[in-house]
Amino acid sequence: MAFTYFFRDLHALDLAIEHLLPSVMGRSRVRVWDAGCATGPEPFSVAILLAESMGRFAFRNLQIIASDHDEGNNFDSIISEGSYPADPLSRIPKDLFEKYFVPADREGYFQLVDLIKDSVTFRTHDLLSLRPVGEDFSLVVCKNVLLHFKPAERVEVIKMFHRSLAPGGLFVTDEDQKLPAGLAHLFATVVPGEPLYRKVER
């Protein structure tokens, strides 16, 4: 699904990062998986929020893998370039926009600074393959995707996310998405009423 914009569902992202930071500060590698990234605004939003929270030295230990099915085969080039037209960037807080974007070569476009752009790597991936893009993730973000799956598919995809998470890793999903009842033994609710869950070891 290609529709998205920068800082969408900001409350959920802020909450995930607030609970992520105490467990990852001081680590030599911090891995995040954004599943269903479309053209990249969400993983880049996560990167900007983490850059603000972690500090530049710790931020360099961050690796964000952004994945999507990418039927048009163009997400990789868009994310690698990190360049977007001005209009959809208007939602970004002014201080963050001025700090993390510079004018691009193309008129009317702005490009993310290398610090942010280089923290995100795109991979073509079908969630229904049930094979994760990696392992030992501290955070998995999957928003605006699971609602398109059948209930049984949704369960299997969330099980895959559980396998991909490091011990105690966090999973954040849509604000109106409830964790299927059959998966309650795999995750603990971090904040009551919020779509943020912590991995429980079986």
QUIFENTA-V403674 format. One record per residue. N is the residue number from 1. PSI is psi as a letter, one per 30 degrees, with the letter a starting at -180 (* if undefined). NEAR is the number of other C-alpha atoms within 10 Angstrom. D_LAST is the distance of its C-alpha to the last C-alpha in Angstrom with 1 decimal. Layout:
N;PSI;NEAR;D_LAST + N;PSI;NEAR;D_LAST
This chain:
1;k;14;32.4 + 2;f;14;34.9 + 3;k;9;35.8 + 4;l;15;34.5 + 5;l;18;36.0 + 6;k;18;35.5 + 7;g;22;33.6 + 8;k;15;32.6 + 9;h;14;30.3 + 10;e;14;31.0 + 11;e;11;29.5 + 12;e;20;26.0 + 13;e;20;26.3 + 14;e;16;27.8 + 15;e;16;25.0 + 16;e;26;22.3 + 17;e;17;24.5 + 18;e;12;25.1 + 19;f;16;21.5 + 20;e;18;20.9 + 21;e;15;23.8 + 22;f;9;22.9 + 23;f;12;19.9 + 24;f;18;21.9 + 25;k;14;25.4 + 26;f;12;26.6 + 27;k;10;24.3 + 28;f;10;26.4 + 29;k;16;24.5 + 30;k;21;22.9 + 31;k;19;21.7 + 32;k;25;21.8 + 33;j;29;21.6 + 34;j;24;23.9 + 35;j;27;23.4 + 36;h;26;26.6 + 37;f;30;28.9 + 38;b;25;32.2 + 39;g;26;35.0 + 40;f;29;33.2 + 41;e;21;34.0 + 42;e;26;30.4 + 43;e;31;29.0 + 44;e;25;32.4 + 45;e;19;32.0 + 46;e;24;28.7 + 47;e;23;30.4 + 48;e;23;33.3 + 49;e;17;31.3 + 50;e;22;29.4 + 51;e;20;32.8 + 52;e;12;34.1 + 53;e;15;31.3 + 54;f;19;30.5 + 55;l;10;34.0 + 56;e;12;35.5 + 57;e;9;34.6 + 58;e;18;30.8 + 59;f;21;30.9 + 60;f;17;32.1 + 61;g;17;28.6 + 62;k;22;27.2 + 63;j;18;26.6 + 64;k;22;26.1 + 65;j;21;25.6 + 66;k;28;27.1 + 67;l;25;26.8 + 68;l;24;28.5 + 69;e;18;29.9 + 70;i;19;33.4 + 71;f;10;35.6 + 72;f;7;38.7 + 73;h;10;37.7 + 74;f;11;38.8 + 75;e;23;35.8 + 76;e;20;35.7 + 77;e;12;39.3 + 78;e;14;39.0 + 79;e;24;36.0 + 80;e;14;37.6 + 81;e;15;40.8 + 82;h;23;39.2 + 83;k;22;42.4 + 84;k;22;42.7 + 85;l;14;45.7 + 86;e;14;46.7 + 87;e;9;46.4 + 88;f;12;42.6 + 89;f;18;42.3 + 90;f;12;44.2 + 91;f;13;41.1 + 92;k;15;40.1 + 93;k;10;41.1 + 94;e;10;44.4 + 95;e;8;43.5 + 96;e;12;40.4 + 97;e;16;42.5 + 98;f;10;45.2 + 99;e;11;42.9 + 100;g;17;40.7 + 101;k;19;43.1 + 102;l;14;46.5 + 103;k;15;49.0 + 104;l;16;48.3 + 105;f;10;51.0 + 106;k;11;51.0 + 107;k;9;53.0 + 108;g;11;51.0 + 109;l;16;47.7 + 110;k;20;45.7 + 111;k;19;43.4 + 112;k;22;40.4 + 113;l;15;41.1 + 114;e;12;39.8 + 115;e;15;37.3 + 116;e;21;35.4 + 117;e;21;36.2 + 118;f;19;35.1 + 119;f;19;31.6 + 120;k;24;30.7 + 121;k;17;30.5 + 122;k;22;30.6 + 123;k;17;29.0 + 124;k;16;29.8 + 125;k;18;26.6 + 126;j;16;25.9 + 127;e;24;22.6 + 128;f;14;22.9 + 129;f;10;22.8 + 130;g;15;19.0 + 131;j;14;19.4 + 132;l;19;18.6 + 133;f;17;21.6 + 134;a;14;19.7 + 135;l;15;16.7 + 136;h;16;15.9 + 137;k;25;17.1 + 138;f;24;17.3 + 139;k;27;18.3 + 140;k;24;18.4 + 141;k;24;21.3 + 142;j;19;22.0 + 143;k;22;24.8 + 144;g;17;27.4 + 145;e;16;25.9 + 146;f;20;23.2 + 147;f;12;26.0 + 148;f;10;27.8 + 149;l;13;25.2 + 150;l;9;25.0 + 151;e;11;22.2 + 152;e;9;20.5 + 153;e;15;20.9 + 154;e;19;19.6 + 155;e;17;16.2 + 156;e;16;16.0 + 157;e;19;17.2 + 158;e;20;14.6 + 159;e;15;11.8 + 160;e;17;13.9 + 161;e;27;14.0 + 162;e;26;10.3 + 163;e;19;10.6 + 164;f;22;13.8 + 165;k;25;12.8 + 166;l;16;12.8 + 167;k;15;10.5 + 168;g;19;11.7 + 169;l;24;13.6 + 170;k;28;15.4 + 171;k;26;16.1 + 172;k;21;19.5 + 173;a;23;21.2 + 174;k;19;24.4 + 175;f;15;25.7 + 176;g;12;26.3 + 177;k;14;23.0 + 178;k;12;20.6 + 179;k;18;16.9 + 180;k;12;16.8 + 181;e;8;15.9 + 182;f;8;13.6 + 183;g;14;11.2 + 184;f;12;11.2 + 185;f;11;7.6 + 186;f;16;6.8 + 187;k;21;9.7 + 188;k;17;11.8 + 189;k;16;15.5 + 190;e;17;17.4 + 191;k;13;20.9 + 192;k;9;21.7 + 193;f;10;23.5 + 194;k;19;22.6 + 195;h;21;20.7 + 196;k;25;18.6 + 197;k;24;14.9 + 198;k;24;12.6 + 199;k;24;9.3 + 200;k;16;6.3 + 201;k;12;3.8 + 202;*;6;0.0
